[in-house]
């Protein structure tokens, strides 16, 4: 292991500035103890070893390709209230490092000459809309959320693909600021992109065969994101003449809109067994032309599905 990476384990005062202690639970972003700072460093070390990301530690943060400095407080903020060594926080740290590294490489002079575009151009033109429920590992909180689908089941923010064959990663507000952009600069183009895919998804609702009654991604837009498109919502709501359709999306990569043969307990169990990053919504969704609402279901849905009596 490179000596530079071992320096991340240093527990001195070179990390994020200390904040005043507050009553109640201490969040990661407070970073008010040496233990918290040390845990963040351990989490970053774990991520760069696991994901083979080329970074160099610095007393003010980490340095990525091309000399881009990512401050410790930005890494702490992306963790939110989750402990840095938790799987969710490490996933967020990895996503943040990958997206910063990707854009930094695009701004290398040789890449600029070859592609004729800067990282700012790529971010403005290629950012996509992501639809996520609150609490999802990719949902970075109010600072990430830019819109909300009526019904409050889905938050909308921006994401960016670092490779064509991978889903988009969430773009935090701090990253947009770094390149002199706001969400509004990217939103119109991203909306056109989403609505185009949602229209295709609506056209596929009539397909038969093995995919009958299912919802699947279109050109990389996952099912939750497609539900943010008005074309798909209208098609679903009009499907049975009632103006409302129950939809189950326990995983972002697949959903069902024919729930006559799907038990809510199965939906909850499928959600629970899905990797956290790939999860959708635990309960069925009620979709109208204008809204997406989480169904209100009480009790533990999964226990009856797995208990033997």
Secondary structure as UniProt FT lines:
FT   HELIX           3..6
FT   HELIX           7..9
FT   HELIX           28..30
FT   HELIX           34..51
FT   STRAND          56..58
FT   TURN            59..60
FT   STRAND          61..63
FT   HELIX           65..67
FT   STRAND          69..71
FT   HELIX           72..79
FT   TURN            80..81
FT   TURN            84..85
FT   HELIX           87..106
FT   HELIX           109..115
FT   HELIX           119..126
FT   STRAND          128..132
FT   TURN            134..135
FT   TURN            137..138
FT   TURN            142..144
FT   STRAND          147..148
FT   TURN            150..151
FT   STRAND          155..160
FT   TURN            164..165
FT   STRAND          169..170
FT   HELIX           173..178
FT   TURN            179..180
FT   HELIX           183..203
FT   HELIX           204..206
FT   HELIX           209..211
FT   TURN            212..213
FT   STRAND          214..216
FT   TURN            219..220
FT   HELIX           223..227
FT   HELIX           230..238
FT   TURN            239..240
FT   STRAND          245..251
FT   TURN            252..253
FT   STRAND          254..256
FT   HELIX           259..261
FT   HELIX           264..273
FT   HELIX           276..278
FT   STRAND          285..287
FT   STRAND          292..294
FT   HELIX           301..306
//
